[in-house]
Amino acid sequence: MDKYTALSLSKITTVAIQDLGQMIRNCRLEHGISQQDLAERINISRYSIMAIEKGDPKIAVGVVFEAAYIVGIPLLGGELKDLQNLSVNLAKLTNILPKKAPKRTKDIEDDF
């Protein structure tokens, strides 16, 4: 991981990306799908699949989600109807939230 990425991502985010990459790899192997076959289904290079499986944070989240979906990892509910229900609920929540975040009054310590 390069210096810029290491500085801009929290440890928990880095670990989560790596774990998802490992899950994609394990499911791909369990289903007998080669890296090349998965790459062709997503229309990306085999090297991008290798990067996903290594947990490279520079790969677009949509590409990672597509790889996860293809190998059978449920995304935020797993079924299309679950995702549609989630979308409806998020839209309702968005309507009651403020349009902007309040101005910060003090520095936030987020270095856990």
C-alpha positions in Angstrom: 0.0 0.0 0.0 1.4 3.4 -0.9 2.1 6.1 1.6 -0.8 8.3 0.5 -3.4 5.5 0.9 -2.0 4.4 4.2 -2.4 8.0 5.5 -5.8 8.6 4.2 -7.6 5.4 5.3 -8.3 4.3 8.8 -7.0 0.9 9.9 -10.6 -0.5 10.2 -11.3 0.6 6.6 -8.1 -1.0 5.4 -8.8 -4.2 7.1 -12.4 -4.3 5.9 -11.3 -3.8 2.3 -8.8 -6.6 2.7 -11.3 -8.9 4.3 -13.8 -8.3 1.5 -11.1 -9.1 -1.1 -10.3 -12.3 0.7 -14.0 -13.2 0.8 -14.3 -12.6 -2.9 -11.3 -14.8 -3.5 -12.6 -17.6 -1.3 -16.1 -17.6 -2.9 -14.5 -17.4 -6.4 -12.4 -20.5 -5.7 -15.3 -22.3 -4.0 -17.4 -21.8 -7.1 -14.6 -22.8 -9.4 -14.4 -19.5 -11.2 -11.0 -18.4 -12.5 -9.7 -14.9 -12.1 -9.8 -14.6 -15.9 -13.4 -15.7 -16.1 -14.5 -13.3 -13.3 -12.6 -10.5 -15.0 -14.3 -11.2 -18.3 -17.8 -11.1 -16.7 -17.1 -7.7 -15.2 -15.2 -6.5 -18.3 -12.0 -5.6 -16.4 -8.5 -7.1 -16.5 -7.3 -10.1 -14.5 -4.9 -7.8 -12.8 -7.8 -5.8 -11.4 -9.3 -9.0 -10.0 -5.9 -9.7 -8.4 -6.0 -6.1 -6.9 -9.5 -6.7 -5.6 -8.5 -9.9 -3.9 -5.5 -8.2 -2.3 -7.7 -5.5 -0.9 -6.4 -2.6 -3.1 -8.5 0.4 -2.1 -8.0 2.1 -5.4 -10.4 -0.2 -7.2 -13.8 1.4 -7.8 -16.4 0.3 -5.2 -18.9 -0.6 -8.0 -16.4 -3.0 -9.5 -15.7 -4.6 -6.1 -19.5 -4.9 -5.5 -20.0 -6.5 -8.9 -17.3 -9.0 -8.2 -18.8 -9.8 -4.8 -22.3 -10.2 -6.4 -21.0 -12.5 -9.1 -19.3 -14.9 -6.7 -22.3 -15.0 -4.4 -21.6 -12.5 -1.6 -24.8 -10.8 -0.6 -24.8 -7.0 -0.9 -26.6 -5.1 1.9 -29.4 -7.6 2.1 -28.7 -10.0 -0.8 -32.0 -9.9 -2.7 -33.1 -7.2 -5.0 -36.3 -6.6 -3.0 -34.2 -6.1 0.1 -32.1 -3.5 -1.6 -35.3 -1.8 -3.0 -36.7 -1.7 0.6 -33.4 -0.3 1.8 -33.6 2.4 -0.8 -37.1 3.4 0.2 -36.1 3.6 3.9 -33.0 5.6 3.1 -35.1 8.0 1.0 -37.5 8.5 4.0 -34.6 9.1 6.3 -33.0 11.5 3.9 -36.2 13.6 3.9 -36.1 14.1 7.7 -32.4 14.8 8.0 -31.0 18.3 7.7 -29.8 19.3 4.3 -26.3 20.2 5.6 -24.2 18.9 8.5 -24.0 21.4 11.3 -20.8 23.5 11.6 -18.2 21.8 13.7 -17.7 23.6 17.0 -14.7 21.6 18.1 -12.1 19.3 16.6 -13.2 15.7 16.4 -10.8 13.0 17.6 -11.3 10.1 15.3 -7.9 8.4 15.8 -9.1 5.3 17.8 
